[in-house]
Amino acid sequence: MELNKVTPRVYVAATRQDDGKTTCCLGLYAALKKRFPRIGYIKPVGQRFVEVAGKKVDEDSVLVSDTYDVNLPIEAMSPIAVDRMFTRNYLQAENLSQMQETIISAFNRVAWEHDFVIIEGTGHAGVGSVIDLSNARVAQLLGSKVIIVTTGGVGRPVDEVSLNLALFEKQGVEVIGVVLNKVLPSKSEALLPWAERAFAKMKLPILGVIPDLSELRRPILAQVARELGGEFLSGESFKRRRVRSIAIGAMTAARIKEQLGAGSLLITPGDREDLLLAVLEHQPKRATDSKLAGILLTDGLRPQPGLVRMMNDKGVPSVAVAADSYTVTSRIDRMTVKTDPGDEEKIKVIQKTVADHLDVSLILKKIGAEKPAAEGRR
């Protein structure tokens, strides 16, 4: 199958998983919408998937599709989802040509009648090599130039970009620059000249320096419940409340008010009904006025049904989990906070932050796409 070579495109890669590719893609999409009427998006190979209408599709494709109401079939935006048995099946079948055709066909569908296509990679440049579809190989297959997203700093980011750059160059793919993500705002000004000097040795400009924002690392209650395999007992309609602090239920009921503020998540065994009653005592009369993020009830213990009903009436979400309080707290502290579809508050922060700190004009200049190409929409 012949590849569409007309529609402008850029491949967003990274030095490691969770360096911020999806964040950059979300922000870049919004920024490009100001210059191009119609933007396409594709994640050719995905490792974290969800089921949509019985099909396995990458969760980031769902996020972009829901956020921007992308008028594309979801299977075109996520042609290959690598599940647990995918690698073993591939090594037995060796159906590389078929997978390549699938990716090219999906890209052509995404590029059809669009002015620009964002291609999101998965992990570092070598991820996917076991199925002969590394990020570098996919970028080459789709004829795309590449942006590498890495984390803030100089030493480690330069070392990791160097490794990734070598693999892209081996495939004949041009890397047009790097984006430094998660940079501490207090260190950004001092870091930039040294980072520019270091990357200049590789002839790579810095296309953006995106600050590390604590807001982007704060999960919503639904994400915490999903991470812990929890079950909502009350207040599930408030599952999008953001967790801004954690309070461990090791205090007396008389002191509970001192520990809880807006966005607090109380973690306590499910049989500490004295604490639960004290929490309810300080809640506003209207359920929608409650600012408490929620309560995690640990140790597989559940309060009496009457108390659960009271929490529901007061607009206090509660989630029952099997693990103990220490384990739960540790897992929350270590969890990777992805952006959920529908998390409008966080998405707005991402869009503004990326727009303010990413040099979109330089990116378009590097790929020769400063103006929409009418031919690309056919």
C-alpha positions in Angstrom: 0.0 0.0 0.0 1.3 3.4 -0.9 1.8 5.9 1.9 0.3 9.4 2.0 3.4 11.6 1.7 1.7 14.9 1.3 0.0 15.6 4.6 2.5 17.3 7.1 3.2 15.1 10.2 5.5 15.0 13.2 6.3 12.0 15.4 6.5 12.6 19.1 8.9 10.2 20.8 10.5 10.2 24.2 13.6 8.9 26.1 11.5 6.9 28.5 8.0 5.8 29.3 6.0 8.5 31.2 8.3 11.4 30.1 5.4 13.3 28.9 4.6 12.4 25.3 0.9 12.4 25.7 1.0 15.7 27.6 3.0 17.2 24.7 0.6 15.8 22.1 -2.5 17.1 23.9 -1.0 20.6 24.1 0.5 20.5 20.6 -2.9 19.5 19.2 -4.6 22.5 20.7 -1.7 24.8 19.5 -1.9 23.5 16.0 -5.7 23.9 15.9 -5.0 27.7 15.8 -3.1 27.3 12.5 -4.6 24.3 10.8 -8.4 23.7 10.6 -8.2 19.9 10.8 -5.7 17.9 12.9 -5.4 14.1 12.8 -3.8 11.9 15.5 -2.5 8.4 15.5 -0.7 6.2 18.0 0.5 3.3 15.7 1.6 1.0 18.4 0.1 1.1 21.9 1.0 -0.8 25.1 -1.7 0.4 27.5 -5.2 -0.3 26.1 -8.8 -0.2 26.9 -11.7 -1.9 25.1 -14.0 0.2 23.0 -16.9 -1.5 21.3 -15.2 -4.8 21.7 -11.9 -3.6 20.2 -8.6 -3.1 22.0 -7.4 0.5 21.5 -4.6 2.5 23.1 -5.9 4.6 26.0 -4.1 7.7 24.8 -6.0 7.5 21.5 -9.2 7.5 23.5 -8.0 10.5 25.5 -7.2 12.6 22.4 -10.4 11.4 20.6 -12.6 12.4 23.5 -10.8 15.7 24.3 -10.9 17.1 20.8 -13.9 15.2 19.3 -11.6 13.9 16.6 -13.8 12.8 13.7 -12.0 9.5 13.0 -12.6 5.8 13.6 -10.9 4.9 16.9 -9.3 1.8 15.3 -7.5 4.1 12.8 -6.1 6.2 15.6 -4.9 3.0 17.4 -4.2 0.3 14.8 -2.0 -2.0 16.9 -2.6 -2.6 20.6 0.1 -4.9 22.2 -1.6 -7.1 24.8 0.0 -9.8 27.0 0.2 -12.5 24.3 1.0 -10.2 21.3 4.7 -10.6 21.3 4.6 -14.4 21.6 2.0 -14.6 18.8 4.2 -12.4 16.6 7.3 -14.4 17.2 5.4 -17.5 16.1 3.7 -15.9 13.1 6.2 -13.3 11.9 3.5 -11.2 10.2 5.5 -8.0 9.9 4.4 -7.1 6.4 0.7 -7.4 7.5 1.3 -5.1 10.5 3.1 -2.6 8.4 0.2 -2.5 6.0 -2.2 -2.1 8.9 -0.2 0.9 10.2 0.1 2.6 6.8 -3.6 2.0 6.0 -4.5 3.5 9.4 -2.2 6.5 8.8 -3.7 7.2 5.4 -7.2 7.2 6.9 -6.1 9.6 9.6 -4.3 11.9 7.1 -7.3 11.9 4.7 -8.8 15.4 4.5 -6.6 16.6 7.4 -4.1 19.4 7.3 -1.6 17.9 9.8 -1.1 14.6 11.7 0.4 14.1 15.1 2.0 10.7 15.5 2.5 9.6 19.1 5.2 7.0 19.9 5.4 4.6 22.9 8.3 4.6 25.3 11.9 5.1 24.1 13.1 4.8 20.5 13.7 1.1 20.9 10.4 0.1 22.4 8.7 -2.3 20.0 11.9 -3.8 18.6 10.9 -7.3 19.6 8.0 -7.1 17.1 10.2 -5.3 14.6 8.2 -2.1 15.1 10.4 0.1 17.2 9.5 3.8 17.4 12.4 4.5 15.1 11.2 1.9 12.6 7.6 3.2 12.7 8.7 6.8 12.2 10.7 5.7 9.2 7.7 3.7 7.9 5.5 6.7 8.1 8.1 9.1 6.6 8.0 11.4 9.7 10.5 13.7 11.3 10.7 13.3 15.1 10.6 15.3 18.3 12.2 13.7 21.4 10.6 14.5 24.8 12.9 14.1 27.8 12.9 15.2 31.4 14.6 18.3 32.8 18.3 18.4 33.5 21.5 18.2 31.5 23.5 15.1 32.2 21.0 12.3 32.1 18.7 13.8 29.4 21.6 14.4 27.1 22.9 10.8 27.6 19.4 9.4 27.0 18.7 11.5 24.0 22.0 10.4 22.5 21.1 6.8 22.8 17.7 7.4 21.2 19.2 9.6 18.5 21.5 6.8 17.4 18.6 4.5 16.8 16.6 7.0 14.8 19.7 7.8 12.7 20.2 4.1 12.0 16.7 4.1 10.5 17.4 7.2 8.5 15.0 9.3 10.5 15.6 13.0 11.2 15.2 14.2 14.8 14.4 17.9 14.6 14.8 18.8 18.3 14.1 18.0 21.9 11.5 19.1 24.4 12.6 19.3 28.1 9.6 18.4 30.2 9.0 18.5 34.0 11.6 21.2 34.5 11.5 22.8 38.0 10.4 26.4 37.4 13.0 27.6 39.9 15.8 26.0 37.9 14.6 26.7 34.4 16.4 29.9 33.7 19.8 28.6 35.0 19.3 25.2 33.2 18.5 26.5 29.7 21.9 27.9 28.5 23.7 24.7 29.6 21.1 22.4 28.1 21.3 24.4 24.8 25.0 24.1 24.7 25.0 20.4 25.4 22.3 19.6 22.8 24.0 21.9 20.2 26.8 19.3 20.1 24.2 16.9 18.6 22.8 19.7 16.4 19.5 19.5 18.2 17.6 22.7 19.1 15.5 22.9 22.2 11.9 23.2 21.0 10.4 23.8 24.5 11.0 23.8 28.2 7.8 22.7 29.9 7.6 23.4 33.7 6.9 20.7 36.2 3.5 21.4 37.6 2.3 19.7 40.8 -1.3 20.0 39.5 -0.5 17.5 36.7 0.6 14.9 39.3 -2.5 15.1 41.4 -4.9 12.2 40.7 -8.7 12.3 40.7 -10.4 9.9 43.1 -11.5 7.6 40.3 -7.8 7.1 39.3 -6.9 6.2 42.9 -9.8 3.8 43.1 -8.8 2.1 39.9 -5.1 1.9 40.9 -6.1 0.2 44.2 -8.9 -2.0 42.8 -11.3 -0.3 45.1 -15.1 -0.3 45.1 -17.2 2.9 45.5 -19.6 2.6 48.5 -20.9 6.1 48.3 -20.6 9.3 46.3 -19.4 7.8 43.1 -20.9 10.8 41.2 -18.1 12.9 42.8 -15.3 10.5 41.6 -13.7 13.4 39.6 -12.7 15.3 42.8 -9.0 15.9 42.8 -6.8 14.6 45.6 -4.6 17.4 46.8 -3.5 16.0 50.2 -3.6 12.8 52.2 -4.6 12.4 55.9 -4.0 9.1 57.7 -6.8 8.2 60.1 -4.5 7.7 63.1 -5.8 10.6 65.1 -8.7 10.9 67.5 -12.1 11.9 66.3 -11.7 15.3 68.0 -8.7 16.1 65.9 -10.0 15.0 62.5 -11.2 18.5 61.5 -7.6 19.8 61.8 -6.3 17.3 59.3 -8.9 17.7 56.5 -9.0 20.5 54.0 -10.2 21.0 50.4 -9.1 18.1 48.3 -8.1 15.9 51.3 -8.3 12.1 51.0 -8.7 10.4 54.4 -7.3 6.9 54.6 -8.6 4.9 57.5 -9.7 1.3 58.4 -13.4 0.8 57.5 -14.3 0.1 61.2 -13.2 3.6 62.5 -16.8 4.7 62.6 -16.0 7.3 65.2 -13.7 9.1 62.6 -16.3 8.8 59.9 -19.0 10.3 62.0 -16.7 13.2 62.9 -16.0 13.8 59.2 -19.7 13.9 58.5 -20.3 16.3 61.3 -18.1 18.9 59.6 -19.5 18.5 56.1 -21.8 21.2 54.6 -25.5 20.5 54.4 -25.6 20.3 50.6 -23.8 17.4 49.1 -22.4 19.4 46.2 -20.7 21.8 48.6 -18.4 19.2 50.1 -14.8 19.8 49.3 -13.4 16.6 50.7 -11.9 14.5 47.9 -13.1 11.3 49.6 -12.4 8.5 52.1 -10.5 5.3 51.5 -11.7 2.5 53.8 -8.9 0.0 54.2 -8.3 -3.5 55.5 -11.4 -4.9 53.7 -13.6 -3.5 56.4 -16.9 -1.7 55.7 -19.0 0.6 57.9 -22.6 -0.1 58.7 -25.1 0.5 55.8 -26.7 3.4 57.7 -23.4 5.2 57.9 -22.7 4.6 54.2 -26.1 6.2 53.4 -25.1 9.2 55.5 -21.9 9.6 53.6 -23.8 9.4 50.3 -26.3 12.0 51.5 -23.5 14.4 52.5 -21.7 14.0 49.2 -18.7 12.2 50.7 -17.3 9.6 48.3 -16.0 6.5 50.0 -14.0 3.6 48.4 -13.4 0.3 50.0 -10.1 -1.4 49.4 -8.6 -4.7 50.7 -5.1 -3.4 51.5 -3.9 -1.8 54.8 -3.4 1.9 55.2 0.4 1.8 54.8 0.2 -0.2 51.6 -2.5 2.1 50.2 -0.6 5.2 51.0 2.6 3.9 49.5 0.9 2.9 46.3 -0.7 6.3 45.9 2.6 8.0 46.4 4.2 5.8 43.6 1.4 5.8 41.1 1.8 7.3 37.7 -0.9 9.9 37.1 -2.1 9.8 33.5 -4.6 12.2 32.1 -8.1 10.8 32.2 -10.6 11.6 29.4 -13.0 14.2 30.7 -10.6 15.7 33.2 -11.3 19.2 31.8 -9.5 21.0 34.6 -6.2 19.2 34.0 -6.5 19.3 30.2 -6.9 23.1 30.3 -3.7 23.4 32.4 -1.9 21.2 29.9 -3.1 23.2 26.9 -2.1 26.5 28.3 1.3 25.3 29.7 2.3 23.7 26.4 1.1 26.6 24.3 3.2 29.0 26.5 6.4 26.9 26.5 6.5 25.0 23.2 7.9 26.7 20.1 5.3 25.6 17.6 6.6 28.0 14.9 10.0 26.4 15.0 8.6 22.9 14.9 6.6 23.7 11.8 9.6 25.4 10.2 11.7 22.3 10.8 9.2 20.1 9.0 8.4 22.6 6.3 4.7 23.0 7.3 4.4 26.7 8.2 1.1 27.0 6.2 -1.7 24.5 5.6 -1.3 22.5 2.4 -4.6 22.2 0.5 -3.3 19.0 -1.1 -2.9 17.4 2.3 -6.7 17.5 2.8 -7.5 15.3 -0.2 
